[in-house]
C-alpha cells in the first residue's frame, strides 16, 4: 500500500473555493481504482495550509489517477488557487512484520 501526502498553501481569498471544489470532487477521487481512503487535513495554526492524505493499493493505481483526464481537469481548477507550489510525498507503510 502507498500513502500520498500533498501539501498545499492556498491563497486566503481562495480557501472557500478550494474547500468547495474538494468537497465536490472527493467522491470522484475516492472512486478511482485502488483508492482506499482520502482525507483533507487543515493546519491548526494556519487554515490556508492544507494537505490531502490518500491511501492507494499501489503506485500504479495512484499514477492511473494522476494521469487521468479527471485529475488534469481538477488540477487546472485548483492550481491557480495556490499561494506557492504544491509539495507531494509518497510513502510505503512500514510494518515490522513485513521485514
N, C-alpha and C positions, 0 to 999 in steps of 0.2 A: 504494500500500500504506500501511497505517496501523499504527503501533506504539502499544500501550496499556500504560501502566505504572500499577499500582495499589499504593500503599504502604499497608501495614497494620501497626499496632502491636498485637501480640497480648498479652493478659494472660499472665504467665509460667505460671500454673497451667493455662492453656488451650492452650499451644503443641502438646502432643502430640495433643490432639483436633483442633486445626486442621490439623496435618500429615496426620492420618488422613483427615479429610474431603477435603482437597485430593487426596490420593492416590486416594481412591475416586471422585472426580469428574473427574480430569484427562482421562481418555479421552473422557468425555461432552462436555466443553468443546471438546476438540480435534476432535471430530466435527461441530461446528457448521459450517454452510456458511461458507466464506471464512476459516476459522481456519487459518493456515499453520503456526503454532507456538505453544507455550505452555510457559513455564518459571516455576519458583518460585525466587526469589532470597532468600538469608538473609544478613543483615548479619554481617560477620565479628566485630565488637566486641559487638554486641547481638543475640543469636539470636532475640529476640522481635520484632525489626523484620524484616519480610519484604516482598517485593514480587512481584507477578505481572508478567510480561513476555510480552505476546502480540502476534502479528502477524496482521493481518486484511487481506483483499483490499480492503475498502472500509469506510467508516464505516457504510454501510447494513448490511453483514454484522455489524459489531460491535453495532449497535443491534438487529438481529434477535436476537442472543444476549442483550443486556442487558434486553430487554423480554419475553423468553420466560418461560414458567412454570418451566422448568428453572432459570434464573438466580434467579428470585424465591424458589423453594424453597431453593436453595443459600444465597442471601444471608440468608434468615431463620435459617438454621442457624449461619452463621459470624459474623454481625454481633454477637451477644451475646458473642463471644469477644474482641472488640477492647478495647484499653486506651483508644483515642481514635478519633476519626472517620477513616475511610479517606480517602486523597487519590488522585485519579485524574488522569492526564495522557494526552493523545492527541497523537501526532506523525506527521507525514508524513516519510518518509525523504528527505533531501536528496541529490541527486546532481548534480554539476556538469554532467554530460552532458544532464540534463533541462532545463537553463536556456538 
